[in-house]
């Protein structure tokens, strides 16, 4: 009989309000901890994905810069830049300067025509011409 009496006390103890509240609090505490861990893992996965993307971009940029450096180190690039920026030439080579296609007379005529046109027209007409082209 004492065994049955012991089981009854144990069953009553487990079903008492205080123990049930304690069990609910323990379960809630565990759920909060598990939820925080899941959120942390998701955030870490996102951060890893972002960092992997950055790594891929930086590797592509590194390859591009490596190709650029290789191109800069060629003799043809150095020669082209020396000719372009420093106005250098090879021994025995002569430089040919091509004059502008407009002559000085044409430029003078254009300036004179422009000055005559602007002096005869009103200010509003000049603005209209500036924004909308020649007035009809």
C-alpha positions as CSV (number, residue, x, y, z in Angstrom):
1,X,0.0,0.0,0.0
2,X,2.8,2.4,0.7
3,X,3.9,2.0,-3.0
4,X,0.5,3.1,-4.2
5,X,0.5,5.9,-1.7
6,X,4.0,7.0,-3.0
7,X,2.8,7.0,-6.6
8,X,-0.3,9.1,-5.7
9,X,1.9,11.7,-4.0
10,X,4.2,11.9,-7.0
11,X,1.3,12.2,-9.4
12,X,-0.2,15.0,-7.3
13,X,3.2,16.7,-7.1
14,X,3.6,16.7,-10.9
15,X,0.1,18.1,-11.4
16,X,0.2,20.8,-8.8
17,X,0.1,24.4,-10.0
18,X,3.5,25.4,-8.8
19,X,5.3,22.6,-10.7
20,X,3.3,23.2,-13.9
21,X,4.2,26.9,-13.8
22,X,7.8,25.9,-13.2
23,X,7.7,23.4,-16.2
24,X,6.1,26.1,-18.4
25,X,8.8,28.6,-17.5
26,X,11.6,26.1,-18.2
27,X,10.1,25.2,-21.6
28,X,9.7,29.0,-22.4
29,X,13.3,29.6,-21.4
30,X,14.5,26.8,-23.6
31,X,12.3,28.0,-26.6
32,X,13.7,31.5,-26.3
33,X,17.3,30.2,-26.2
34,X,16.6,28.0,-29.3
35,X,14.9,30.9,-31.1
36,X,17.9,33.2,-30.5
37,X,20.3,30.6,-31.7
38,X,18.3,30.0,-34.9
39,X,18.1,33.8,-35.6
40,X,21.9,34.1,-35.0
41,X,22.6,31.2,-37.4
42,X,20.4,32.8,-40.1
43,X,22.2,36.1,-39.7
44,X,25.6,34.4,-39.9
45,X,24.5,32.6,-43.1
46,X,23.5,35.9,-44.6
47,X,26.7,37.5,-43.6
48,X,28.7,34.6,-45.1
49,X,26.8,35.0,-48.4
50,X,27.5,38.7,-48.5
51,X,31.2,38.1,-47.7
52,X,31.4,35.4,-50.4
53,X,29.9,37.8,-52.9
54,X,32.5,40.4,-52.0
55,X,35.3,37.9,-52.3
56,X,34.1,37.0,-55.8
57,X,33.9,40.7,-56.8
58,X,37.4,41.4,-55.4
59,X,38.9,38.4,-57.1
60,X,37.4,39.6,-60.4
61,X,38.7,43.1,-59.8
62,X,42.1,41.6,-58.9
63,X,42.2,39.7,-62.1
64,X,41.3,42.8,-64.1
65,X,44.0,44.8,-62.4
66,X,46.5,42.0,-63.0
67,X,45.7,42.1,-66.7
68,X,46.0,45.9,-66.7
69,X,49.4,45.7,-65.0
70,X,50.5,43.1,-67.6
71,X,49.4,45.4,-70.4
72,X,51.2,48.4,-68.9
73,X,54.4,46.5,-68.6
74,X,54.6,45.8,-72.3
75,X,57.0,47.7,-74.5
76,X,54.3,48.8,-77.0
77,X,52.3,50.5,-74.2
78,X,55.4,52.3,-72.9
79,X,56.2,53.5,-76.4
80,X,52.7,54.6,-77.1
81,X,52.5,56.5,-73.8
82,X,55.9,58.1,-74.4
83,X,54.8,59.4,-77.8
84,X,51.4,60.6,-76.6
85,X,52.3,62.2,-73.2
86,X,55.9,63.1,-73.6
87,X,55.9,64.0,-77.3
88,X,58.9,61.7,-77.8
89,X,59.9,60.2,-81.1
90,X,62.3,57.5,-82.4
91,X,65.7,58.4,-83.7
92,X,65.4,59.3,-87.4
93,X,61.6,59.8,-87.2
94,X,60.1,63.1,-88.1
95,X,56.9,64.5,-86.7
96,X,54.3,65.9,-89.1
97,X,52.0,68.6,-87.8
98,X,48.7,68.8,-89.7
99,X,47.1,72.2,-89.6
100,X,43.4,72.7,-88.7
101,X,41.0,72.4,-91.7
102,X,39.6,75.8,-91.1
103,X,41.7,78.7,-92.4
104,X,42.1,81.9,-90.5
105,X,40.0,83.8,-93.1
106,X,37.1,81.4,-92.6
107,X,37.3,81.8,-88.8
108,X,37.5,85.6,-89.1
109,X,34.4,85.6,-91.4
110,X,32.5,83.4,-89.0
111,X,33.3,85.7,-86.0
112,X,32.3,88.8,-88.0
113,X,29.0,87.2,-89.1
114,X,28.2,86.2,-85.6
115,X,28.9,89.6,-84.2
116,X,26.7,91.2,-86.9
117,X,23.8,88.8,-86.2
118,X,23.9,89.3,-82.4
119,X,24.1,93.1,-82.6
120,X,21.0,93.4,-84.8
121,X,18.7,91.0,-82.9
122,X,17.0,91.7,-79.7
123,X,17.9,90.0,-76.4
124,X,14.7,87.9,-76.4
125,X,15.3,86.8,-80.0
126,X,18.9,85.7,-79.1
127,X,17.5,83.7,-76.1
128,X,14.9,82.1,-78.4
129,X,17.6,81.2,-80.9
130,X,19.9,79.8,-78.2
131,X,17.2,77.4,-76.8
132,X,15.2,76.6,-79.9
133,X,17.5,77.1,-82.8
134,X,17.0,79.7,-85.5
135,X,13.6,81.5,-85.4
136,X,11.4,81.3,-88.5
